[in-house]
Amino acid sequence: MILNVVWQDQRDIIEEYRDDFGKHLDENENEEIDLTLLARINRVFESIPAQLAKENKKIVFSVLEKKGRSENYLPAIQWLCEKL
């Protein structure tokens, strides 16, 4: 029973992070959000547990997107590193 409460709390915290990405992406409050960057931030964030569970502990961009490239995802990774 307590374990279920803990899991739910963890899910709630993760969901709050996801909800905040768009809010913090618009730092100048222009109400303009780069939707491509937001989508990439979400893909990277969602893949962190699985990517880190592997032995090599490296981000594999093709897991994030077919033909995914580092140039496309580095801004999202940098943004997450700065904000989290």
C-alpha positions, -999 to +999 in steps of 0.1 A: +000+000+000+027+025+010+047+015-022+017+024-043+016+059-027+053+064-033+050+053-070+020+077-075+040+105-059+069+098-082+046+098-112+030+131-101+064+148-098+075+136-132+043+149-147+048+182-130+083+184-146+067+177-180+041+204-175+067+229-166+090+224-196+068+246-218+064+273-191+102+276-186+110+274-223+093+308-227+115+327-204+107+361-219+070+354-215+064+361-252+040+331-253+062+318-282+074+283-276+096+264-300+074+233-303+102+213-320+126+220-291+098+212-266+091+178-283+128+170-282+131+180-246+102+156-238+118+128-258+151+131-241+135+134-206+113+103-213+143+083-224+167+091-196+158+061-174+161+036-202+192+051-217+209+052-183+199+016-175+222+004-203+257-006-196+273+021-217+253+050-202+253+070-234+225+087-251+217+070-284+200+095-306+184+069-329+164+057-299+149+091-296+140+095-332+147+074-363+178+089-379+181+111-348+213+131-347+232+148-319+230+182-336+192+180-333+192+169-297+221+188-281+200+220-275+173+199-257+200+181-236+217+214-227+183+229-218+175+200-195+210+202-179+206+239-171+170+236-158+170+204-138 
